[in-house]
Amino acid sequence: MNKYELAVVLSMKLEDEERADAIEKVKGYITRFGGTVTNVDEWGKKRLAYEIQKMKEGFYYFIQFESDSVCPNEVEAHVRIMEPVIRYLCVKQEA
């Protein structure tokens, strides 16, 4: 099992409940493809480095999980098409 971290930036236009649902959906993708979520850090509202879809701010989440090498690719494929997600990045953590 490898350790990964998924950074997700959600749209400012979402209500609290919609943000929670989006993160639950991402966590559901991780478990569906054989991963185990170990930690979720919510950084809250932060200013973006540059404007994305006419937004200057976004909600940042960092999800740590353990899985085999197939899971991150599958999760990225599903997160990529989620409407509330404006940016994401999945990286393998060093041991």
Secondary structure, 3 states (H helix, E strand, C coil): CEEEEEEEEECCCCCHHHHHHHHHHHHHHHHHCCCEEEEEEEEEEEEEEEEECCEEEEEEEEEEEEECCCHHHHHHHHHCCCCCEEEEEEEECCC
